[in-house]
Amino acid sequence: MRAATLPATAPTRHDGRVMAWGIPLLSLLIAVALRPAGPAGAWSRLGLQWLFSAYFTTGYWLANRALWQWLLGRLPLAAQTARRLWTLAALAPLLATAATVALQLPLHGLLPQWFSLTPGRLALNAAFSLLPTAAVLTLYEATYFFGQWQANQRRADQLAQAATQAQLDALARQLDPHFLFNSLNTLAALIEPGNDTAQHYVEGLADVYRYVLLARQHPTVPLAEELAFVRTYLALQQVRFGEALHVRIEADPAALGRVAPLSVQELVENALKHNEASRARPLGLRVVAGLGFVQVENTYQPRPPGLAPSTGTGLANLRQRYALLGATQPVQAGPADGQFVARLPLLP
């Protein structure tokens, strides 16, 4: 599953508080550490040294915070952590050098004897600036990593609770599988020889229930297995609807990934449940599997109010399931150009 990510626009949840405490403390530590020996380093002058240190620390902090935010927006995933850190390591020294020059220029105009612009002095200050740079970037990266870990823990707990509840619900309404399949075998034996349509229907029904029983034991299933199940499910529905239902299934051979079990079937079932399908108004249904998504489209012809009221809970539950499974995109659904389109993102 993909790791949960925090919003890239806010490095930490309490960023303002961290800066309010972090900048004064870090600048004070630097001022004390750099206090020169002798009269020039008298404690009475520490306040002035702290002021200059706070000026530089604030500049470095804000610059590195902006760099980290910018990079996080482009490489936010846990799998991209190493790449993000290497990029930070490459860009941080360049940013520190540029920030050193930018911060030193106004002070050189006021106090040229203290803030020289000679290459040697600038190089020394730029090298020392790597200390607050490393402190700031380490703080934000560690906070972000801890936030990801917390989010993953919460999502794992929610997913475990949802799976447990689903199992309890299934046990509460599930027939004994052995009884079910024995009954289907008995029914198949009672069908008159030569009635291939009935035989195929019973076999398809057994395949549907077998998949339901097996798939619900896993959080995700391969896309190919789900599409094979949907084909069987729609074959049963085609017997029921006849010419009132027109079905197309288009699967790109390069479409690889996983889906939540029974999720595509649920979209197909919703289309059949909430739309009119008759000889006068056939229902067009199209299932498309592409790169990174699987989509169910149907002719948008809602049944009259009261016949099959929609509560919206099915789509809401699907959205929650895919969010808990770490989907890179949300589940999308809605009418468009005479069609109702529902799209599921493929899971890694």
Number of C-alpha atoms within 10 A of each C-alpha: 13 15 19 24 18 18 14 17 11 14 20 19 13 9 12 11 10 13 15 10 10 19 23 18 15 18 22 20 14 18 20 15 9 12 17 11 8 7 9 11 14 11 12 10 12 16 12 12 20 22 15 15 22 20 15 19 26 19 18 25 20 16 19 25 18 14 16 22 19 13 16 23 12 11 18 19 16 16 11 12 15 11 12 20 17 11 14 18 13 11 13 21 17 12 19 24 19 14 19 22 15 12 14 17 14 12 16 14 11 10 10 13 10 9 17 16 16 8 9 10 12 17 15 12 17 20 14 14 21 17 14 21 22 16 14 24 20 13 16 19 18 13 15 22 16 12 18 18 16 13 16 19 14 14 18 16 13 15 18 14 12 15 17 12 12 14 14 12 11 13 11 9 8 12 10 9 12 9 10 15 16 11 13 16 14 11 13 17 11 10 13 10 10 8 9 11 10 16 18 14 17 18 15 19 17 17 16 17 16 15 16 14 13 10 17 17 13 10 15 21 18 16 23 17 15 22 22 12 23 22 19 18 19 22 17 17 15 15 13 11 18 13 15 17 21 15 15 13 14 13 16 11 10 10 16 17 18 20 26 23 23 19 20 24 18 15 24 22 15 16 25 19 16 18 20 21 23 13 11 9 13 18 23 19 21 17 24 16 24 17 14 17 20 23 20 22 23 24 22 21 18 17 14 11 9 7 12 14 12 12 8 8 9 14 18 11 12 20 19 16 20 22 17 21 22 19 21 17 16 15 19 14 17 11 13 11 8 10 16 19 21 21 21 25 23 23 23 16
